Amino acid sequence: MPVIGRVESVWRYPVKSMAGEELPEIYASFAGVWGDRLFAFKSSATPAGFPYLTGREAHQLLMYRPRFRDPQKTAKPANLAEAEEISPLLNPVAADPGDFALDIETPSGELLPIDDQSLLQQLKRLLDDGHLLTLLRSERAMTDCRPISLFSLQTARQLSEEVGFALDKRRFRANVYLDLGAAPGFSENSLVGRKLRIGSKVVVAALERDPRCQMITLDPDTATPMPEVLRAVARGHEGTAGIYGAVLAEGIVCSGDPIETLD
């Protein structure tokens, strides 16, 4: 099958709307990337259908950096190698919740447990009155739509040209950043409806284009909003940038892995 590009980098976001982390590899499971968006803060002031506190309501949330206490245990299932030796179709064991103990580095450099009340009080101060916050912990990724998101460097470059300044790819908070070589920006749109093999094992069904919101206007280092980014996506690209997918075959995805189309 034709190789259409390579994985430029892989990322996960342990807490919804907080800073992400680049990893050498991720484990892509049916339920999402291992360790991705396992925690979120529920806000009483947001809609019941989408109850999470996000950077839309509190821009500075992006300045908080999650840190798993045991990165090795959170990288992939503990018995992955043993399970694959028995059968490539065998599911590994689920994660032990205790393995995903998490601390948050605050903008001031303080390191606090995710369930520390002083952290909750800090986050409340980012908001207007009337927000009651509670911590949510899930056994699978609390993604907005599909389990895995993909975004090409070519799309980031085209949008940079359209807005007139360089855009950091991290604005788009993808799990897998693609380098599609000489292809133009937004070429990943043509993959919707197709199956992709990423690396030696992972198969992803590209299901739909990714509708964008105010999150992409926020600078990942300063949280400064730049509304022109969302305007460019809305006016020129039907409000979408990047694609969502579902994992059909689980496995490891590494930086540098080839990407092939299977149909």
PyMOL commands that set and color helices and strands:
alter all, ss='L'
color gray80, all
select helices_A, chain A and resi 59-63+80-86+97-100+117-125+153-163+169-172+187-191+214-217+228-236
alter helices_A, ss='H'
color red, helices_A
select strands_A, chain A and resi 3-12+21-23+25-29+32-33+39-43+65-68+102-105+111-113+133-137+148-152+176-179+195-198+202-211+240-249+251-254+258-261
alter strands_A, ss='S'
color yellow, strands_A
deselect
rebuild
show_as cartoon
